[in-house]
């Protein structure tokens, strides 16, 4: 019977870019044991000369990095997963990257527009309910006129 530990060290390969077509940053992480939230090893490759995924020199470095750390299995995503700039370093936490406006209203996993948040609906006051304005009167005798 195979255990999860047979897959470790596990490598993850994630591409980031200014939009959903061009990847300018590749992040490779190594998780040595199951259950770790943070990687044991991490390396970033960044390029401004084309797509980082199609650079043969970077591909060779990634392969060597994974081999050096004894990675048994790799996991990757088939899409670019968002902006290559780092929140809290290159732009404020919770903000939008000024260099990558493409991602502002795009879900980074589906690449579909994000749905606007639904406003919390407040139930309508019935005519005999207390008025929501706080007057203490019935709605029909206050704001419901």
MOBEL-V192351 format. One record per pair of residues at least 24 apart in sequence whose C-alpha atoms are under 7 Angstrom apart, sorted by the first residue. I is the first residue (numbers start at 0). J is the second residue. Records with the same first field share a line. If there is no record, write none. Layout:
# MOBEL-V192351
I->J / J
This chain:
# MOBEL-V192351
3->33
4->32 / 33
6->71 / 72
7->31 / 32 / 70 / 71 / 72
8->32 / 69 / 70 / 71
9->70 / 71 / 72 / 73
10->65 / 70 / 72 / 73 / 74
11->73 / 74 / 75
12->74 / 75
13->75 / 76
14->79 / 80
15->79 / 80 / 81 / 82 / 83
16->79 / 81 / 82 / 83
17->82 / 83 / 99 / 101
18->101 / 102
19->79
21->50
22->50 / 51 / 52 / 79
23->47 / 50 / 51 / 83
24->51 / 83
25->51
80->107 / 108
81->107
